[in-house]
C-alpha cells in the first residue's frame, strides 16, 4: 500500500436477505471500537482510530427492521 498521511476506511456488514427479526447483527460484547488485541504489531499500518455502530433501517416496502454494522477506521503508515 502506497500512500502518505492517513486514510479512512468504511465497512458495512449486514444482510440483504434476512430482516432484523431473523438476523439481528450487533457489535460483539457491546464494543464501540475495533478490538486490536490480535492486530499484527509488525504491520506497516497503524490503526489510529476506529468505531463500530449498529444502524437500523426501515424501508417503505416492509415493516421489519434491517440492521447493519458500520465500521470505520483510520489507518496511517508507521
Steps between C-alpha positions, in 0.01 A plus 500: 500500500649831394358813649598792713306636794202307625210329325144441617348156445134404523341155519132415512394155626142383478255285311312580182286191549409474867326766703584594858252250642697216339851645526563778749865589444651691795853595605672221693486551876356850450830632363508842338857468360696229322665241726869526411629242749597263219600764246843418354741746663745454210246634250623806309164663575394656826130519582460850640131495594198280446128477564225239475136598493178311438270673252139387456313589182135468412387491140165614353427146381539325833413529868809305613823666614818444297807548722860523388832580665695799377871471577731793442871524562792721410834348399840661465839372393736445792 
